[in-house]
């Protein structure tokens, strides 16, 4: 028996249309679950902000670090009589250029800056090169008595440098190097701290598999050092070079023995200031400021690259 027209209309109305969803007794329609962790994900993506206490502590440390340099500049801009008064001055005066000119002429500061730049640069380059090579050998190469030799290198850091002054001076006097820059450069071309620093860095930063892969490809030792070790060690080399340059620039004990005022470094030249009955402290401060400015300029130019290299090496390691 064929269905009537009314029955066909009833069935058509009861049949759901294509693409529509119906709610059944089994539950809600199928679909993506609601995002309950939206607030948590949003809070995780926010940047953390330091509080007032943190900023206060940072400001105190920054002010304490900059105060000696600020006081040097203030003292260099005053005269000797004003510096002797109580309370001392806490703001700049008008004698800065005069005192710096006097210090430049009296201390032969132009030659001293050139000598110190050459000495510190040569010491920094040689220390970075030799320390990287020695650190790579102690970190990745196999040879007899490696640990004993490393302990001997580290043990030299415990020997006071004053103990080697007499034999070292006798050696440079025999070589006729007195008052010459090589007498300051050669004894400081490498140090135990640099070797230990590079060894500790390369132990973790340089994979042994990378060296073995280079050897399988037929690379010899010098090529491995140039194309594998140096690129990996670049961040640590930058830090070691900066530290060595600053230490060599500020070195005073051995240069004052090996050099004179005729061929001085900055620290030796500063000893020639204020030698009268009443030393002119403002001129001495001006000379100290002249000797510090090149380091500040160098750090302002290359500090960002050095810090960036350190962070890049830390992330890769």
NORURRA-V595374 format. One record per residue. OMEGA is omega as a letter, one per 30 degrees, with the letter a starting at -180 (NA if undefined). D_CENTER is the distance of its C-alpha to the mean C-alpha in Angstrom with 1 decimal. Layout:
OMEGA_D_CENTER, OMEGA_D_CENTER
//
This chain:
a_96.3, l_94.0, l_91.9, a_92.9, l_91.0, l_90.0, l_88.6, l_86.5, l_85.0, l_84.2, l_82.3, l_80.4, a_79.3, a_78.2, a_76.1, l_72.5, a_71.4, l_68.9, l_65.2, a_66.0, l_65.0, l_67.3, a_66.7, a_68.4, a_69.1, l_66.3, a_63.6, a_61.6, a_61.1, a_58.5, a_55.2, a_51.5, l_50.8, a_49.6, l_45.9, a_45.5, a_41.8, a_41.1, a_40.1, l_37.7, l_36.0, l_35.7, l_34.1, a_31.7, a_30.4, l_29.7, l_26.3, a_25.8, l_25.8, l_24.6, a_27.4, l_28.0, l_27.1, l_23.5, l_23.2, l_24.8, l_22.4, l_19.4, l_21.2, l_22.0, l_18.5, l_17.4, l_20.5, l_20.1, a_16.6, a_18.0, l_21.4, l_20.9, l_19.7, l_22.6, l_25.0, l_24.2, l_25.0, a_28.1, l_29.4, a_28.9, l_31.1, l_33.9, a_36.4, a_36.9, l_39.9, l_38.2, a_35.4, a_38.0, l_39.7, g_39.4, l_37.8, a_35.0, l_34.0, l_31.7, a_31.6, l_31.3, a_34.1, a_35.4, a_34.6, a_31.0, l_31.8, a_34.5, l_32.4, l_29.6, l_32.3, l_33.8, l_30.6, a_29.9, a_33.4, a_33.8, a_30.6, a_30.6, l_27.2, l_27.3, l_27.7, l_25.2, l_22.4, l_23.4, a_23.5, l_20.2, l_18.5, a_20.4, a_19.8, l_16.0, l_15.7, l_18.2, a_16.7, a_13.2, a_15.1, l_17.6, l_15.3, a_13.4, a_16.9, l_18.8, l_16.4, l_16.2, l_20.0, l_20.7, l_18.5, l_20.3, a_23.6, a_23.1, a_22.0, a_24.6, l_27.2, l_30.4, a_31.9, l_33.8, a_32.4, a_28.9, l_28.3, l_30.0, l_27.9, l_24.7, l_26.1, l_26.9, l_23.4, a_22.0, l_25.0, l_24.1, l_21.3, a_24.2, l_26.0, a_25.6, a_24.8, a_27.9, a_30.2, a_29.4, a_30.0, l_33.7, l_33.8, l_30.9, l_32.7, a_35.9, a_34.3, l_33.0, l_36.3, l_38.2, a_36.2, l_36.8, a_33.1, a_33.4, l_31.8, a_30.1, l_26.5, l_26.7, l_27.6, a_24.0, a_22.2, l_24.1, a_23.8, a_20.0, l_19.5, l_18.3, a_17.6, l_18.4, l_15.1, l_13.5, a_16.6, a_16.5, a_12.9, l_13.8, a_17.2, l_16.2, a_14.1, l_16.9, a_19.6, a_19.0, a_17.3, l_19.9, l_23.5, l_26.2, l_28.5, l_26.4, l_27.0, l_30.6, l_31.2, l_29.9, l_32.3, l_35.1, l_34.6, a_35.2, l_31.8, a_31.6, a_28.8, l_27.1, l_27.3, l_25.8, a_22.8, a_22.4, a_23.2, a_22.1, a_19.5, l_17.3, l_17.1, a_16.3, a_13.7, l_11.9, l_8.8, l_8.5, l_9.5, l_6.9, l_4.2, l_7.4, l_8.4, a_6.1, a_6.9, l_10.4, a_11.0, l_10.6, l_12.7, l_15.2, a_15.6, a_16.5, a_18.6, a_22.2, a_24.3, l_25.0, a_25.0, l_27.6, a_29.8, a_29.4, l_29.5, a_31.9, l_32.1, a_33.4, a_30.2, l_27.5, a_23.7, a_22.6, l_22.8, a_26.2, a_27.4, l_26.8, l_29.3, l_32.0, l_31.9, a_34.3, l_36.6, l_39.7, l_41.9, a_40.1, l_36.4, a_35.4, l_32.3, l_31.7, l_31.4, l_29.0, l_26.8, l_27.1, l_26.0, l_22.9, l_22.1, l_22.6, a_20.2, a_17.4, l_17.9, l_16.4, l_13.0, l_13.4, l_14.7, l_11.9, l_9.2, a_12.0, a_12.7, a_9.5, a_7.1, l_9.1, a_9.1, l_5.5, l_5.8, l_9.2, l_8.8, l_7.2, l_10.1, l_12.5, l_12.1, l_12.6, l_15.7, a_17.1, NA_16.9
//
